[in-house]
Amino acid sequence: MESLFHWIDLLGIAVFAASGTLAAWRKQMDGFGVLVLATVTAIGGGTIRDLILDVPVVWLKNDSYFYAIFAAAVLTILLVRKRLTIPNNALQKDHIS
């Protein structure tokens, strides 16, 4: 069961990384800027939460979070470069019914 939660967590990280990548793409950032914004978007909130609660920060112990961020950023860039349309509201909370 713990493994299932880890994979769901990685999926959430990837979605937030894709959201950050799209924001960086719209601002025409370079590759480094895209990766920084994708990373901050994906793990920034959880890191602040963990620091406030004084618990260990999860991504410091597990490299799989960075692999998920990198894969999501690269996949999102490839999709955008191929001109595949990603609807503007695809990652917004109001879109999910």
N, C-alpha and C positions, 0 to 999 in steps of 0.2 A: 504494500500500500504506500509505503514511503517513496518508492521509486515512481509511482504514478503521480504523486504530488510534485516530485522533482521535475518530471516531464511537463506537467501543466504549468509549473512555475517558469520553465524555460520557454514555453510557448508564449506566455504573457510577456516575458522579457523580450522575445523576438517581435511581438506586436508593437510594443512601445519603442523598440529600436527602429522599426519600420516607420513609425510615426515621426520620430526624430529625424530620420533620414529624409523623409518627404519635406519636412520643414526646412532642413538644410539645403535641399535641392532647390526649393522655391527661392531661397535667398542666394542661390548660385555660389555656395561655398565650395572650397576645394575638398579633396579627398580626406585630408586630415580633419578639417572642420566638420565634415559629414560624420566621421567616426566619433569625434568628441561629442557632438550633439546627440548622436544615436546612443552613445554610452550614458551620457548624463540623463537623457530622457528615460532610458531603460532601467537604470539602477539608482538614480539620484534620490528619488523619493523614499525607497526602501532603506537606503543608506542613512538618510536623515532620521527616519523612524527608528532604526536600530541604535543609532547613536543617542537619541533622546531616551530610549528605553534602557540604555546601557546593557545591551545584549551584543554578542559577537556579530559582526557584519558578515553575512553569508558569502558574498562573492569573494571575500579575501581568502576563503578556504577552498574554493572550487572554481577551477578555470573554465568549466563548461558554460558559465554565464557569458564570458567574453567570446567564446566560440559561437554561441547563439546570437550575440549582438553583431559580430562580424559577418556571420552568414546571412542574417536578416538584412543588414545594410547592403551587402553586395547584391543579394537577390533583388532588393528594392531598386537599387541603382540600375541593374540590368533590365528590370521590367520597365522602368521609366525611360531608359535609353532606347528600348525597342518600341517605344511609343505605345505600349499597352496602357490603356487608360485605367487608372485607379481612381474610382469616384472620390470626390473630396470628402464626402461624409462616410466613407467606408470604415474609418477608425474612430468615429465620433460616438459618444455614449448614447445620444438621442436616436441614432440610426437603428440600434438593436431594440427589437420589440419584445 
